Every structure is written in C-alpha cells, then in structure tokens.
Amino acid sequence: MNNKNIPSGELKEGTAPVESSVSSSHEVAELKNQMLEMQMEIDILKETIKKDPGIEQTALSNMEKAVMIDALKINYSLPRLFGKLNLSKSSYYYLEKIMSQPDKYFSLRIRIKELFTVETDMVTAGYMPCSSVDTPLFPRRLSASYYPDSEPYRASR
C-alpha cells in the first residue's frame, strides 16, 4: 500500500542508499533494545505478582528486590535490573551475602515455635511460656514486681 504517494517503480537489488541501510540497522537495534526492556518489565511484573497480586513495585523491600534479581539475572544483565528495580549494586551484594549465610537463630526459632504452640487449655501458650526461656532473643529483664501475683509485689503493699 502506498500511503505517501511515492511513485512505484522497479526495485533493483543493492541500489538502496547507504544512509537508509545505516539508519534502518540503527532502528532495528533500537527496536530490539526496546523489546528487551519491555520483556524485562513484563518479567519483573510477573515476579512481583507472584509475591502479592496487589503490590506496587515501589513498595518492595530491598530484600524482595534482591530475590527478584536473583531469579531474573539469568536472562538479563545486572546493571539493567538494578536500574529497573532502583536497587544499588552495593545493596544487592550485601543482601546476597546475608542470604547465603545460615540463620544463626535457627535453633532458637524452632524452640520458640515449640513453646508457642504448646497444647494447653487455649490454642497457644502465648507470651509467658516463651518469655520463661532465657535466651539472647528473650533476655529476662523484667523484675518480679512487674507481675502482680508474685511474692515481692504482695510484700511491698
């Protein structure tokens, strides 16, 4: 279809001006770059939706962004992902280091879950049984006078 009213003529192979081939190859490269950017945005949005369907990309924490970058770094370069997700390179590598280390409170977390889900008259045990464990996570700082039923509290009345 000839929308520009250019007179039709015979096409001859290899007679195209050099400028048009250079500009068309530049346009092709630009279009490929745009396509890659759009595909990256689609993949980022898919990863965001996997986390939470109603979440905004700006509301993601740095840890969540680092996890997304880990998932997408196979297909895209890291600098592009850093730019799209607005995460600095140093933050990413810091979080990658943290994620690779084992959890130093793993055994305590298991113990807390055991204490918290103890079968009693109620569904869960609550704060008191968990706080009775003297650990680095829960140091006992409260004095006996904090609890009204304790002996020192009654004696001071």
PyMOL commands that set and color helices and strands:
alter all, ss='L'
color gray80, all
select helices_A, chain A and resi 18-51+57-59+62-72+78-85+89-100+106-116+127-131+144-146+151-155
alter helices_A, ss='H'
color red, helices_A
deselect
rebuild
show_as cartoon
